[in-house]
């Protein structure tokens, strides 16, 4: 019980108020995306995006700064929404606001329930770069998953000869999906390289074969295999989508999964 109370009371009231406002803004398009016009939906998403950013920044600026699996997922969701906002300017037919707003609200809520552990005061100068690379690879991988889902939906619509004109053409979605996979793979490679080169400075020990390292390498191999298969053998469709899902799941387990076990499961057993 003590650990649960700790999680719920860790954030200052003003941070919780920001989070509540962000969740409320996200719920507007989540609950009324089909009924609302484009103008109010975009306004609500922009407000939610700004409030979400302020919530993330507040969690890092409080004393002591806290970080863990839920803040990492919250940052990932914010990055994914940033990508979507940019894409909507380029491809107005892209439609995923309902799903993304629900994910954004859940991510903000989760980060308030589990704000993570206080970060060490004396950390390596490389740590912010390492975390930024890792979160960015998370965000691009999450964007690839969302686009893979849209790609599967477009493929089903095409096979059923649906006349639904909403959304984007399958080939365009496919190109975008693999661009996100490639970008995420590059950033994941940089994250692993930083861990290899600066592991002792970052965490006080050199490269260690722990769960985080193993799952990260498996995710890296899955995305790399997909990109090679796409380039040399033209992999596409369900086979490619399943590999994207598998790589993203492994990447999720690498940091968020391992931190969830340490912050929630192990702490729960210890209380």
C-alpha positions as CSV (number, residue, x, y, z in Angstrom):
1,X,0.0,0.0,0.0
2,X,2.9,2.3,0.8
3,X,4.3,2.0,-2.7
4,X,0.9,2.8,-4.3
5,X,0.5,5.9,-2.2
6,X,4.0,7.0,-3.2
7,X,3.2,6.7,-6.9
8,X,-0.1,8.7,-6.6
9,X,1.3,11.6,-4.5
10,X,4.8,12.0,-6.1
11,X,3.7,14.7,-8.6
12,X,3.0,18.3,-7.2
13,X,-0.6,19.5,-7.5
14,X,0.2,21.9,-10.3
15,X,1.8,19.2,-12.4
16,X,-1.3,17.0,-11.8
17,X,-3.5,19.9,-12.9
18,X,-1.5,20.2,-16.1
19,X,-1.9,16.5,-16.7
20,X,-5.6,16.6,-16.1
21,X,-6.0,19.5,-18.6
22,X,-4.0,17.5,-21.2
23,X,-6.1,14.4,-20.7
24,X,-9.3,16.4,-21.0
25,X,-8.1,18.0,-24.2
26,X,-7.2,14.6,-25.6
27,X,-10.7,13.2,-24.7
28,X,-12.4,15.8,-26.9
29,X,-11.2,14.3,-30.2
30,X,-11.1,10.8,-28.7
31,X,-14.8,10.8,-27.9
32,X,-16.0,13.0,-30.7
33,X,-13.6,12.6,-33.7
34,X,-16.4,11.5,-36.0
35,X,-19.0,14.1,-34.8
36,X,-16.8,17.2,-34.6
37,X,-15.6,19.3,-37.5
38,X,-12.0,19.4,-38.4
39,X,-11.5,22.8,-36.9
40,X,-12.5,22.0,-33.3
41,X,-10.7,18.6,-33.5
42,X,-7.4,20.2,-34.6
43,X,-7.7,22.9,-31.9
44,X,-8.3,20.3,-29.2
45,X,-5.3,18.2,-30.4
46,X,-3.0,21.3,-30.5
47,X,-4.1,22.2,-27.0
48,X,-3.5,18.7,-25.8
49,X,-0.1,18.6,-27.5
50,X,1.0,21.8,-25.8
51,X,-0.3,20.7,-22.4
52,X,1.3,17.2,-22.8
53,X,4.7,18.9,-23.5
54,X,4.3,21.1,-20.4
55,X,3.5,18.0,-18.4
56,X,6.6,16.2,-19.6
57,X,8.8,19.2,-19.0
58,X,7.3,19.7,-15.5
59,X,8.2,16.1,-14.6
60,X,11.8,16.7,-15.6
61,X,12.1,20.1,-13.9
62,X,10.7,19.2,-10.5
63,X,13.2,18.7,-7.7
64,X,14.3,16.0,-7.8
65,X,13.8,15.2,-11.5
66,X,12.1,11.8,-12.0
67,X,12.2,9.3,-14.8
68,X,10.9,5.8,-15.5
69,X,9.0,3.6,-17.8
70,X,5.8,5.7,-17.7
71,X,7.5,9.1,-18.4
72,X,9.4,7.4,-21.2
73,X,6.1,6.2,-22.7
74,X,4.6,9.6,-22.3
75,X,7.5,11.2,-24.2
76,X,7.1,8.5,-26.9
77,X,3.4,9.3,-27.3
78,X,4.2,13.0,-27.5
79,X,6.8,12.4,-30.2
80,X,4.3,10.2,-32.1
81,X,1.7,13.0,-32.0
82,X,4.3,15.5,-33.1
83,X,5.1,13.3,-36.1
84,X,1.3,13.0,-36.8
85,X,0.8,16.8,-36.6
86,X,3.6,17.4,-39.2
87,X,2.3,14.6,-41.4
88,X,-1.2,16.1,-41.4
89,X,0.1,19.3,-42.9
90,X,1.7,17.3,-45.7
91,X,-1.0,14.6,-46.1
92,X,-4.4,15.9,-45.0
93,X,-6.1,12.6,-45.8
94,X,-4.1,10.8,-43.0
95,X,-6.7,9.9,-40.4
96,X,-5.6,8.5,-37.0
97,X,-6.6,11.2,-34.6
98,X,-9.1,9.0,-32.6
99,X,-6.5,6.3,-31.8
100,X,-3.7,8.7,-31.1
101,X,-5.7,10.9,-28.8
102,X,-6.7,7.9,-26.7
103,X,-3.0,6.8,-26.6
104,X,-2.0,10.3,-25.6
105,X,-4.5,10.5,-22.7
106,X,-3.5,7.1,-21.4
107,X,0.2,8.0,-21.6
108,X,-0.3,11.2,-19.6
109,X,-2.4,9.4,-17.0
110,X,0.1,6.5,-16.7
111,X,3.0,9.0,-16.2
112,X,1.1,10.6,-13.3
113,X,0.4,7.3,-11.6
114,X,3.9,6.0,-12.1
115,X,6.2,9.1,-12.2
116,X,9.4,7.0,-11.9
117,X,12.3,7.2,-9.5
118,X,14.4,10.3,-8.7
119,X,17.3,10.7,-11.0
120,X,20.8,10.8,-9.6
121,X,22.1,14.3,-9.0
122,X,25.5,13.5,-10.4
123,X,25.1,11.9,-13.8
124,X,27.2,11.6,-16.9
125,X,27.1,14.5,-19.4
126,X,26.3,11.8,-22.0
127,X,23.1,10.7,-20.3
128,X,20.8,13.3,-21.8
129,X,22.0,12.4,-25.3
130,X,21.6,8.7,-24.6
131,X,18.1,9.2,-23.3
132,X,17.2,11.5,-26.2
133,X,18.4,8.9,-28.7
134,X,16.5,6.1,-27.0
135,X,13.2,8.1,-26.7
136,X,13.5,9.3,-30.3
137,X,13.9,5.7,-31.5
138,X,10.9,4.7,-29.4
139,X,8.9,7.5,-31.0
140,X,9.8,6.6,-34.6
141,X,9.1,3.0,-33.9
142,X,5.7,3.8,-32.5
143,X,5.0,5.9,-35.5
144,X,6.0,3.0,-37.7
145,X,3.5,0.8,-35.8
146,X,0.7,3.3,-36.2
147,X,1.4,3.5,-40.0
148,X,1.6,-0.3,-40.2
149,X,-1.9,-0.5,-38.7
150,X,-3.2,2.1,-41.2
151,X,-1.5,0.2,-44.0
152,X,-3.2,-3.0,-42.9
153,X,-6.6,-1.2,-42.8
154,X,-6.0,0.3,-46.3
155,X,-5.1,-3.2,-47.6
156,X,-8.3,-4.7,-46.2
157,X,-10.3,-1.8,-47.6
158,X,-8.8,-2.4,-51.0
159,X,-9.5,-6.1,-50.9
160,X,-13.1,-5.5,-50.0
161,X,-13.5,-2.9,-52.7
162,X,-14.7,-0.4,-50.2
163,X,-15.7,3.0,-51.5
164,X,-14.5,4.7,-48.3
165,X,-12.3,7.6,-49.5
166,X,-11.0,8.6,-46.1
167,X,-7.4,7.8,-45.4
168,X,-4.3,7.5,-47.7
169,X,-3.4,5.3,-50.6
170,X,-1.8,2.0,-49.7
171,X,1.5,2.6,-51.5
172,X,1.9,6.0,-49.9
173,X,1.3,4.5,-46.4
174,X,3.8,1.7,-47.2
175,X,6.5,4.2,-48.2
176,X,5.9,6.3,-45.0
177,X,6.0,3.2,-42.8
178,X,9.4,2.0,-44.1
179,X,10.8,5.5,-43.8
180,X,9.9,5.5,-40.1
181,X,11.3,2.0,-39.7
182,X,14.6,3.1,-41.3
183,X,14.8,6.3,-39.2
184,X,14.0,4.4,-36.0
185,X,16.7,1.8,-36.9
186,X,19.3,4.5,-37.4
187,X,18.5,6.1,-34.0
188,X,18.4,2.7,-32.3
189,X,21.8,1.9,-33.7
190,X,23.1,5.2,-32.4
191,X,21.6,4.4,-28.9
192,X,23.2,1.0,-28.8
193,X,26.5,2.5,-30.0
194,X,26.4,5.2,-27.3
195,X,25.7,2.5,-24.7
196,X,28.7,0.5,-25.9
197,X,31.1,3.4,-26.0
198,X,30.0,5.3,-22.9
199,X,28.4,2.6,-20.8
200,X,30.9,3.0,-18.0
201,X,30.5,6.7,-17.9
202,X,26.7,6.5,-18.1
203,X,25.9,3.7,-15.7
204,X,29.2,3.0,-13.9
205,X,29.8,-0.2,-15.7
206,X,30.7,-1.3,-19.2
207,X,28.4,-3.2,-21.6
208,X,26.3,-5.6,-19.7
209,X,24.3,-8.5,-21.1
210,X,21.1,-7.7,-19.2
211,X,17.4,-7.9,-20.3
212,X,17.5,-4.3,-21.6
213,X,20.5,-5.0,-23.8
214,X,19.2,-8.3,-25.1
215,X,15.8,-7.0,-26.0
216,X,17.3,-3.9,-27.6
217,X,19.6,-6.0,-29.8
218,X,16.7,-8.3,-30.7
219,X,14.6,-5.3,-31.8
220,X,17.6,-4.0,-33.7
221,X,17.9,-7.3,-35.5
222,X,14.2,-7.5,-36.3
223,X,14.2,-4.0,-37.8
224,X,17.4,-4.6,-39.7
225,X,16.1,-7.9,-41.1
226,X,13.0,-6.1,-42.3
227,X,15.0,-3.4,-44.0
228,X,17.2,-5.9,-45.7
229,X,14.2,-8.1,-46.7
230,X,12.5,-5.0,-48.1
231,X,15.5,-3.9,-50.1
232,X,16.6,-7.3,-51.5
233,X,13.5,-9.4,-51.5
234,X,10.7,-6.8,-51.7
235,X,9.0,-7.8,-48.4
236,X,5.7,-6.1,-47.9
237,X,2.2,-6.7,-46.7
238,X,1.5,-8.9,-43.7
239,X,5.0,-10.3,-43.4
240,X,6.4,-6.8,-43.1
241,X,3.7,-5.6,-40.7
242,X,4.3,-8.6,-38.4
243,X,8.0,-7.9,-38.2
244,X,7.3,-4.2,-37.4
245,X,5.0,-5.3,-34.6
246,X,7.6,-7.8,-33.3
247,X,10.5,-5.3,-33.4
248,X,8.4,-2.6,-31.6
249,X,7.3,-5.1,-29.0
250,X,10.9,-6.1,-28.3
251,X,11.9,-2.5,-28.1
252,X,9.1,-1.8,-25.7
253,X,10.3,-4.7,-23.5
254,X,13.8,-3.4,-23.6
255,X,13.4,-0.3,-21.5
256,X,9.8,0.2,-20.5
257,X,9.2,-3.5,-19.8
258,X,12.3,-3.9,-17.7
259,X,11.7,-0.6,-15.8
260,X,8.1,-1.6,-15.2
261,X,9.3,-4.8,-13.5
262,X,11.8,-2.8,-11.3
263,X,9.5,0.1,-10.5
264,X,6.2,-1.7,-10.0
265,X,6.4,-5.5,-9.8
266,X,9.5,-5.7,-7.6
267,X,8.5,-2.7,-5.5
268,X,5.1,-4.2,-5.0
269,X,6.6,-7.5,-3.8
270,X,8.8,-5.6,-1.5
271,X,6.0,-3.6,0.2
